[in-house]
Amino acid sequence: MSFKSDTCVDRNNKPLTSYSSKSEADDGIRYIKDTYRKDMVLYKCSSCSYYHLAPAGRHTPLAEKRCSCFDRNGSGKDLYSSKASAEMRAKILSAENHIKLTVYKCPEERGYHLSKA
């Protein structure tokens, strides 16, 4: 297992465990399920290209395709492939951060984005 503390962090700013292969991430899922009885899903990170794990009920996959939309800080905006996926992420983030988020269609019509209301 690879552990890269200089790349990706979770919502609490703690380093994410990075897996270099899907099979390695699958082993991590089985370990967490057997040890902690938690359901996890794997996803390939668009930032570091490694695999990370997320709680199954919290994960909302980003679209495979990308767009050229940027946020107010100049970072690429997350793109969700479906409105339902974007709405689920908005609900999760709104509850965690106590902010109101809205969902809108990407101007390039490649998916959906979130915006502060």
N, C-alpha and C positions, 0 to 999 in steps of 0.2 A: 504494500500500500504506500502510495506517495502522500506526503503531507507537506503542502506548500503554504506556509503561513504568510507569504508575501503577496498572495494573489487575492483570493476570494474570502469574504467574511459574511457571517450571518447577520440577521437583523439586529443582533446585540453587539455587533462589531467584533465577534469572535471568529478566529480562522475556521474555515470549513475544511473538513477532511476531503482530500482529492484522491480519486481512484483513477489509475491510468488506463484501465480497461473495463468494459462492461461486465465481464465475468468477475473481476475483482470487486466491483460495486455490488453485483448480485450476492457475492459472499458476505459483504457487509450488511446487506438487507437481511439475509438469513440469520446472521449473528444477532442483529438487533431484535429481530422477531423472536428468536429463541431465548435471548437473555432478558429483554425488557418488555416483550409482548407488544411491541409497537409496529404498526404497518408503515413501511417506508416505500418510496419510489425513487428511482434513479433518474437523473437528467444530465444531459451533456451541456456543460457550461459554455455559453457563447463568449465569455471573457477569457477563460484559460484553456478551453478545449478538453479539460478533464471531466470526469463524472463526479457528481455530488449526490447526496441523498437528501430527501425532504420528507416530512411527515405526509402520509397519503392524503389526509384531509385538508392539507394546507397548500398542496402543490397545484399550481396552475401553469401548465406548460406555455412557453412562448412559441410564437410561430416560427417555423423553420426558415421561412423567407424573411428577408430584412427590408427595411425601407430607409429613406434618407432623412427621416424626421428627427429633430433634436429638441431637448428640453431647454429650459431657460439658462442652464449652466453649460450648454454646449455639448452635453453627452447625448448619445443615441437613445431614443425613446424605446422602451420595451414595446414589443408588438405582439398582440394576442391574436390567435387565428380565428377565434369565435367571440361573438358578443357575450355569450354565456361565460366563457373563460375569463374575459376581462371584468365582467360584473362580479364574478366570484373573487377575483384578486382585489377589486375595489372594496368589497365587503370586508375581506380579511384585513387589508391595510387600514381601512377606516376604523375598524374596531381596535386594532393595535395602536394606532397613532392618534386616534381621536380627531381625525380630519375627514372632511367630506370630499369624496372623489367622484367624478363623473366619467362615463365611458363615451368615447366618440370614435367614429369611423376614421381610419387613416386617410389623409388627403390623397395618398397614392393608391387607395383602395386595396391595400394588401392585408388588412386586418383591422384591429382596434387598439386604441391607446387609452390611457388614463390621464385625467387632468384634475387639478384641485378645483373645487367648485367655487 
